[in-house]
Amino acid sequence: MRNGFRLGRILGISIEIDWSWFLIFLLVTWNLAAGVFPSLHPDWGPGLNWLIALAASLLFFASVLAHELAHALVALAQGLPVRRITLFMFGGVSNIEREPPSPATEFLVAIVGPITSLALGVTFQFLGAAVAAGPQLIFGNFGEGLARLSPLATLLLWLGPINILLGLFNLIPGFPLDGGRVLRSILWALTDDLRRATRWASRVGQTVAWLFIINGIAMAFGARLPLFGSGFLSGLWLVFIGLFLNSAAVQSYRQVAIEDLFEGVPVAHLMRPNVPTVSPDLRINQLVDNYVMTTEEQAFPVVENDRLVGLVSVEDIHRVPREVWPTWPVSQIMTPADHIDVVTPRDDVTEAFHKLARRDVRQMPVVQDGHIVGILRHRDIVRWLHLRSGFAAR
């Protein structure tokens, strides 16, 4: 299920906004309009403060999007599929669908984001200085000179430092931040072992995360830290970032560990063979009485003339009122075959697992030479992981 909405597509990449993004967008805009800009420009009215604050927030998140697009474009150039970019409370994330094939690829994909943010920051600084006709403001002289700046110069000179800070923050070696991925690429090159490099980088990431949490708590109780300052809300925000980084570091290592367990395992090893199939002309009530109620299956391949024509699931049945069950055929509610991802018995389970996650489905037909030979279920993969490793993928 999506937790936001789609803005559009850029070069085939879906650009999405998570609902949590609106919270941070409103907080940034409010902080600028009610605090930062009035203190710098007491002569500005509320309307101008809010207008420049809104523009600053939009351009800042456009900069975050540019940062993520840089990751995505380099990943695509390196042959890595990118499904989507999502903006959310803690910034943005590029959904690169598989791990890079080499340390060099990992390094390039990771480093380009911070470089983009730093380049944007320097560009905004020089543009702001040019608009203000004051070269001394290139490095952000927020003193009396800034109070006399125009709205455009103020906007540009705010965007410059914030993008530079974004670039530097992402270079912190806390996996899965960009700096952590750069660290992993170096460790990977030294050890020639992606799983070991990920474990070490993940531990560094968790250490950084706990430093954020501890310092955030200290700030909430009055401690003043360089760059971060002090205050309850600032400290609480740093704690949230630390908790997020810790969780992301653990999940990133878990994903690599799962893929390592799947390495060399074919779909045939985990698929459920001889799965019951149904005809497209079968009535829904017959499907319920003769298949759903008599088996443990949650989905059934729909076959006509020994060819897969669709897939019908219990969820499909739930979407239609009970009174139509005796008259509607399965073909009325099934998902057609051309909208279904399928795998072959020889495919690697890792790729199949990614397909299940990408489609957000619980099962996938296994097809060979156009004929259905089984079904791969998410719960069977989870059960296999439990047996092999003691933890489940979600």
C-alpha positions as CSV (number, residue, x, y, z in Angstrom):
1,M,0.0,0.0,0.0
2,R,1.2,3.5,-0.8
3,N,1.6,6.0,2.0
4,G,1.4,9.0,-0.2
5,F,0.9,10.0,-3.8
6,R,2.8,10.1,-7.1
7,L,3.9,13.4,-8.5
8,G,4.8,12.1,-11.9
9,R,7.7,10.3,-13.7
10,I,11.2,11.5,-14.7
11,L,13.0,9.3,-17.2
12,G,10.8,6.4,-16.2
13,I,11.4,6.9,-12.5
14,S,8.2,7.4,-10.4
15,I,8.5,10.5,-8.2
16,E,6.4,10.0,-5.0
17,I,5.7,12.0,-1.8
18,D,5.1,10.2,1.5
19,W,2.5,11.8,3.8
20,S,5.2,12.3,6.4
21,W,6.8,14.8,4.0
22,F,4.0,17.3,4.5
23,L,4.8,17.5,8.2
24,I,8.4,18.4,7.7
25,F,7.5,20.8,4.9
26,L,5.1,22.6,7.1
27,L,7.6,22.7,10.0
28,V,10.4,24.1,7.7
29,T,8.0,26.7,6.2
30,W,6.7,27.8,9.6
31,N,10.2,28.0,11.1
32,L,11.3,30.3,8.3
33,A,8.2,32.4,8.1
34,A,7.7,32.9,11.8
35,G,11.3,32.8,13.1
36,V,14.2,33.1,10.7
37,F,13.1,35.7,8.2
38,P,11.3,38.0,10.6
39,S,14.5,38.1,12.8
40,L,16.7,38.9,9.7
41,H,14.2,41.3,8.1
42,P,12.0,43.0,10.7
43,D,10.7,45.4,8.0
44,W,9.2,42.5,6.0
45,G,5.4,42.0,6.4
46,P,3.9,38.6,7.2
47,G,2.8,38.1,3.6
48,L,6.4,38.5,2.3
49,N,7.8,36.3,5.0
50,W,5.4,33.5,4.2
51,L,5.9,33.9,0.5
52,I,9.7,33.6,0.7
53,A,9.5,30.8,3.3
54,L,7.2,28.8,1.0
55,A,9.6,29.4,-2.0
56,A,12.6,28.4,0.2
57,S,10.9,25.2,1.3
58,L,9.9,24.2,-2.2
59,L,13.4,24.9,-3.6
60,F,15.0,23.0,-0.7
61,F,13.0,19.9,-1.4
62,A,13.6,20.3,-5.1
63,S,17.3,20.2,-4.1
64,V,16.7,17.0,-2.2
65,L,15.0,15.6,-5.2
66,A,18.0,16.6,-7.4
67,H,20.2,14.8,-4.9
68,E,18.2,11.6,-5.2
69,L,17.9,12.0,-9.0
70,A,21.7,12.1,-9.2
71,H,21.8,8.7,-7.4
72,A,19.1,7.3,-9.6
73,L,20.6,8.5,-12.9
74,V,24.1,7.1,-12.1
75,A,22.5,3.8,-11.0
76,L,20.6,3.6,-14.3
77,A,23.8,4.3,-16.2
78,Q,25.4,1.4,-14.3
79,G,22.6,-1.0,-15.2
80,L,20.8,-0.9,-11.9
81,P,17.0,-0.6,-12.2
82,V,15.4,2.3,-10.2
83,R,11.7,1.9,-9.4
84,R,11.0,5.2,-7.7
85,I,12.2,8.2,-5.6
86,T,10.2,9.0,-2.5
87,L,10.4,12.2,-0.5
88,F,9.5,11.7,3.1
89,M,10.1,13.2,6.6
90,F,13.8,12.5,6.7
91,G,14.6,13.6,3.2
92,G,14.5,11.3,0.2
93,V,15.3,7.8,-0.9
94,S,16.0,6.3,-4.3
95,N,14.5,2.8,-4.6
96,I,17.4,1.0,-6.4
97,E,16.1,-2.5,-6.8
98,R,19.2,-4.6,-6.3
99,E,22.7,-4.3,-4.8
100,P,25.4,-2.9,-7.0
101,P,27.6,-5.5,-8.8
102,S,30.9,-4.0,-7.7
103,P,32.5,-1.7,-5.2
104,A,33.2,0.9,-7.9
105,T,29.6,1.0,-8.8
106,E,28.6,1.4,-5.2
107,F,31.1,4.2,-4.7
108,L,29.9,6.1,-7.8
109,V,26.2,5.8,-7.0
110,A,26.7,6.9,-3.4
111,I,29.1,9.8,-3.8
112,V,27.2,11.6,-6.6
113,G,24.4,12.6,-4.2
114,P,26.6,14.6,-1.8
115,I,28.5,16.1,-4.7
116,T,25.3,17.3,-6.2
117,S,24.2,18.9,-2.9
118,L,27.5,20.6,-2.4
119,A,27.5,21.8,-6.0
120,L,24.0,23.2,-5.6
121,G,25.1,24.9,-2.3
122,V,28.1,26.6,-3.8
123,T,26.0,27.6,-6.9
124,F,23.3,29.2,-4.7
125,Q,25.9,31.0,-2.6
126,F,27.5,32.6,-5.7
127,L,24.2,33.5,-7.2
128,G,23.1,35.0,-4.0
129,A,26.3,37.0,-3.8
130,A,25.8,38.2,-7.4
131,V,22.3,39.3,-6.8
132,A,23.3,41.1,-3.6
133,A,26.3,42.6,-5.4
134,G,28.4,41.7,-2.4
135,P,31.2,39.1,-2.9
136,Q,31.7,39.1,0.9
137,L,28.4,37.2,1.2
138,I,29.6,34.2,-0.8
139,F,30.2,32.3,2.4
140,G,27.1,33.5,4.2
141,N,27.7,36.7,6.2
142,F,24.4,36.7,8.1
143,G,25.1,40.0,9.9
144,E,23.8,43.5,9.3
145,G,24.6,43.1,5.6
146,L,22.1,40.3,5.3
147,A,19.3,42.4,6.8
148,R,19.6,44.8,3.9
149,L,19.3,42.1,1.3
150,S,16.5,41.7,-1.2
151,P,14.1,38.8,-0.9
152,L,15.8,36.9,-3.8
153,A,19.3,37.3,-2.4
154,T,18.0,36.2,1.1
155,L,16.4,33.1,-0.5
156,L,19.5,32.2,-2.4
157,L,21.9,32.8,0.5
158,W,19.7,30.5,2.7
159,L,19.6,27.8,0.1
160,G,23.4,27.8,-0.3
161,P,24.4,26.8,3.3
162,I,21.4,24.4,3.7
163,N,22.5,22.4,0.6
164,I,26.1,22.4,1.8
165,L,25.0,21.1,5.1
166,L,22.8,18.5,3.4
167,G,25.8,17.3,1.4
168,L,28.1,17.2,4.4
169,F,25.5,15.4,6.6
170,N,25.1,12.7,4.0
171,L,28.9,12.1,4.0
172,I,28.7,11.0,7.6
173,P,29.9,7.3,7.5
174,G,26.6,6.1,9.0
175,F,25.2,3.3,6.8
176,P,22.8,3.6,4.9
177,L,23.6,7.3,4.5
178,D,25.7,8.1,1.4
179,G,28.9,8.3,3.5
180,G,28.1,4.9,4.9
181,R,27.7,3.5,1.4
182,V,31.0,5.0,0.4
183,L,32.5,3.3,3.5
184,R,30.9,0.0,2.5
185,S,32.3,0.3,-1.0
186,I,35.8,0.8,0.4
187,L,35.4,-2.2,2.8
188,W,34.0,-4.3,0.0
189,A,37.0,-3.5,-2.2
190,L,39.3,-4.4,0.6
191,T,37.6,-7.7,1.7
192,D,36.0,-8.8,-1.6
193,D,33.0,-9.8,0.6
194,L,29.8,-7.7,0.3
195,R,28.1,-9.3,3.3
196,R,31.0,-8.7,5.6
197,A,31.4,-5.1,4.3
198,T,27.7,-4.5,4.9
199,R,27.9,-5.9,8.4
200,W,30.9,-3.6,9.3
201,A,29.3,-0.6,7.7
202,S,26.0,-1.4,9.4
203,R,27.7,-1.5,12.8
204,V,29.4,1.9,12.1
205,G,25.9,3.2,11.1
206,Q,24.4,1.9,14.3
207,T,27.2,3.6,16.3
208,V,26.5,6.9,14.6
209,A,22.8,6.5,15.1
210,W,23.3,5.9,18.9
211,L,25.6,9.0,19.1
212,F,22.7,11.0,17.5
213,I,20.2,9.5,20.0
214,I,22.5,10.2,23.1
215,N,23.4,13.7,22.0
216,G,19.7,14.4,21.1
217,I,18.7,13.4,24.6
218,A,21.4,15.6,26.1
219,M,20.3,18.6,23.9
220,A,16.7,18.0,25.1
221,F,17.9,18.4,28.7
222,G,19.8,21.7,28.0
223,A,23.2,20.6,26.6
224,R,24.5,22.8,23.8
225,L,26.4,21.0,21.0
226,P,28.5,22.6,18.2
227,L,26.4,23.0,14.9
228,F,23.3,21.4,16.5
229,G,22.7,23.9,19.3
230,S,20.4,23.0,22.1
231,G,16.7,22.8,22.9
232,F,14.0,20.2,23.5
233,L,12.6,20.1,20.0
234,S,16.0,20.1,18.3
235,G,17.1,17.3,20.6
236,L,14.0,15.3,19.9
237,W,14.5,15.7,16.2
238,L,18.1,14.4,16.5
239,V,16.7,11.4,18.5
240,F,14.2,10.7,15.7
241,I,17.0,10.8,13.1
242,G,19.1,8.5,15.2
243,L,16.3,6.0,15.6
244,F,15.6,6.1,11.9
245,L,19.3,5.5,11.0
246,N,19.6,2.7,13.5
247,S,16.5,0.9,12.0
248,A,17.7,1.5,8.4
249,A,21.2,0.2,9.2
250,V,19.8,-3.0,10.7
251,Q,17.3,-3.5,7.8
252,S,20.0,-2.9,5.2
253,Y,22.2,-5.6,6.6
254,R,19.2,-7.9,6.9
255,Q,18.4,-7.5,3.2
256,V,22.0,-8.3,2.2
257,A,22.0,-11.3,4.5
258,I,18.7,-12.6,3.0
259,E,20.1,-12.2,-0.5
260,D,23.2,-14.1,0.5
261,L,21.0,-16.9,1.8
262,F,19.1,-17.0,-1.5
263,E,22.2,-17.1,-3.6
264,G,22.1,-20.1,-6.0
265,V,18.7,-21.2,-4.8
266,P,16.3,-21.7,-7.8
267,V,12.6,-21.0,-7.6
268,A,11.9,-24.7,-8.2
269,H,13.3,-25.4,-4.7
270,L,10.7,-23.2,-3.0
271,M,7.7,-23.2,-5.3
272,R,4.5,-25.2,-4.6
273,P,4.0,-27.6,-7.5
274,N,0.7,-29.1,-8.6
275,V,-1.2,-26.1,-7.5
276,P,-5.0,-26.2,-8.1
277,T,-6.0,-24.3,-11.3
278,V,-9.4,-23.0,-12.2
279,S,-11.3,-22.2,-15.4
280,P,-12.1,-18.6,-16.4
281,D,-15.8,-19.7,-16.7
282,L,-16.0,-21.0,-13.1
283,R,-18.5,-19.1,-11.1
284,I,-17.3,-17.2,-8.0
285,N,-19.5,-19.2,-5.6
286,Q,-18.0,-22.5,-7.0
287,L,-14.5,-21.1,-6.6
288,V,-15.3,-20.3,-2.9
289,D,-17.0,-23.7,-2.2
290,N,-14.7,-26.0,-4.1
291,Y,-11.3,-24.3,-3.9
292,V,-11.0,-21.6,-1.2
293,M,-12.9,-23.6,1.5
294,T,-11.2,-26.9,0.7
295,T,-7.5,-25.8,0.3
296,E,-5.1,-23.5,2.1
297,E,-4.3,-21.6,-1.1
298,Q,-5.0,-17.8,-1.2
299,A,-4.7,-17.5,-5.0
300,F,-5.4,-19.8,-8.0
301,P,-4.0,-19.7,-11.5
302,V,-6.7,-19.3,-14.1
303,V,-6.0,-21.7,-17.0
304,E,-7.6,-22.0,-20.4
305,N,-6.4,-24.6,-23.0
306,D,-3.5,-25.4,-20.8
307,R,-2.3,-21.7,-20.9
308,L,-2.2,-19.2,-18.0
309,V,-4.8,-16.5,-18.6
310,G,-4.9,-14.9,-15.2
311,L,-4.7,-15.2,-11.4
312,V,-7.6,-14.9,-9.0
313,S,-7.1,-14.4,-5.2
314,V,-9.2,-14.3,-2.1
315,E,-8.7,-10.5,-2.1
316,D,-10.3,-10.4,-5.6
317,I,-13.4,-12.2,-4.2
318,H,-13.7,-9.8,-1.3
319,R,-13.9,-6.9,-3.6
320,V,-17.3,-7.9,-5.1
321,P,-20.6,-8.2,-3.3
322,R,-21.8,-11.7,-2.4
323,E,-25.0,-11.5,-4.4
324,V,-23.0,-11.6,-7.7
325,W,-21.1,-14.8,-6.8
326,P,-23.5,-17.2,-8.4
327,T,-23.6,-15.3,-11.7
328,W,-20.2,-13.8,-12.2
329,P,-17.4,-15.9,-13.7
330,V,-13.8,-15.9,-12.4
331,S,-12.7,-14.0,-15.6
332,Q,-14.8,-11.1,-14.3
333,I,-12.6,-10.6,-11.2
334,M,-9.2,-12.2,-12.1
335,T,-6.0,-10.3,-12.8
336,P,-5.2,-10.9,-16.5
337,A,-1.9,-12.7,-17.3
338,D,-0.4,-9.7,-19.0
339,H,-0.6,-7.8,-15.7
340,I,1.1,-10.5,-13.7
341,D,4.8,-11.0,-13.1
342,V,5.8,-14.6,-13.5
343,V,8.9,-16.6,-12.9
344,T,10.4,-19.8,-14.2
345,P,11.6,-22.7,-12.1
346,R,15.2,-21.9,-13.0
347,D,15.0,-18.2,-11.9
348,D,16.9,-17.2,-8.8
349,V,14.8,-16.8,-5.7
350,T,16.4,-13.4,-5.0
351,E,14.9,-11.9,-8.2
352,A,11.6,-13.5,-7.5
353,F,11.6,-12.1,-4.0
354,H,12.2,-8.6,-5.5
355,K,9.3,-9.1,-7.9
356,L,6.9,-10.0,-5.1
357,A,8.0,-6.9,-3.2
358,R,7.8,-4.7,-6.2
359,R,4.2,-5.8,-7.0
360,D,3.3,-5.9,-3.3
361,V,1.7,-9.4,-3.9
362,R,1.8,-12.5,-1.8
363,Q,2.3,-15.1,-4.6
364,M,3.5,-15.5,-8.1
365,P,2.8,-18.1,-10.8
366,V,5.7,-20.3,-12.0
367,V,5.6,-20.8,-15.7
368,Q,7.7,-23.0,-18.0
369,D,7.2,-22.9,-21.8
370,G,3.9,-21.1,-21.3
371,H,2.5,-23.7,-19.0
372,I,1.8,-23.3,-15.3
373,V,4.0,-25.6,-13.2
374,G,3.5,-24.2,-9.7
375,I,3.2,-21.1,-7.6
376,L,5.8,-19.3,-5.4
377,R,4.3,-17.9,-2.2
378,H,5.7,-15.3,0.0
379,R,4.9,-17.3,3.2
380,D,6.9,-20.3,1.8
381,I,9.9,-18.0,1.3
382,V,9.5,-16.7,4.9
383,R,9.2,-20.2,6.3
384,W,12.4,-21.2,4.4
385,L,14.2,-18.2,5.9
386,H,13.1,-19.1,9.4
387,L,14.5,-22.6,8.9
388,R,17.8,-21.3,7.5
389,S,18.5,-18.3,9.5
390,G,16.1,-17.8,12.4
391,F,14.7,-14.5,11.2
392,A,12.0,-13.6,8.7
393,A,11.9,-11.1,5.9
394,R,9.0,-8.7,5.9
